[in-house]
Amino acid sequence: MSLRLGALLALWLVVGLAQAAGTDDVLARGARDGKAPAWAVAVATPAGWTRDCCTYARAIGVNAVLYQGEWSGKPQRVMVLNVWPRQLPALADEVQADRKRYLQHDPAGKTTSFAVRHPAMPCQASVYEGSDHVDDVLVFCDPGAASGVRLSWSMAFDDADPSRQALLDDFMRVVVASRWMRDSGVPATHVP
């Protein structure tokens, strides 16, 4: 019984964090693109993580990154946000296409999936275990047809990283607390 109560309390915490994420927590913005309206993604940043939408994120071609300590330029231990115009008909198609690309790149790699209970949008997660001993967790989310976009959060880590569980815990808190919203026209830069 106490396990169920703990899970329920954790779910309330996640929903509370997602609802508390407001425009002050905007991490990244995107301009109107065809039928897709201008958008913003907001999320509360876990303690000890640095937000970046405009320096390192732009340099590597993504919408935003969260990282701990100094920027190393290595993909491990970096949460990456990508937002792109909808192209495939369903979220499951995005996941399947990504898995296919991954296995073409690393035929010895393994993929597994797990459920993600986002309070505001459907999300699907995959874990890629690379033959290079680097694992990737990737969560695709669909903020709805009216958004005109899909988004993903990803993070890579060494498969023997002793902080793996703590990293995954922070990563999943960010994923389930992230919110897509129409942009209100606030300037496109964000100061972390």
Buried (B, 14 or more C-beta within 10 A) or exposed (E): EEEEEEEEEEEEEBBEBBEEBEEEBBBBBBEEBEEBBBBBBBBBBBEEBBBBBBEBBEEEEBBBBBBBEEBEEEBBBBBBBBBBEBEEEEBEEBBBEBBEEBBEEBEEBEBEEEEBEBBBBBBBBBBBBBEEEBBBBBBBBBBEEEBBBBBBBBBBBBEEBEEBEEBBEBBBBBBBBBBBBEBEEEEBEBEE
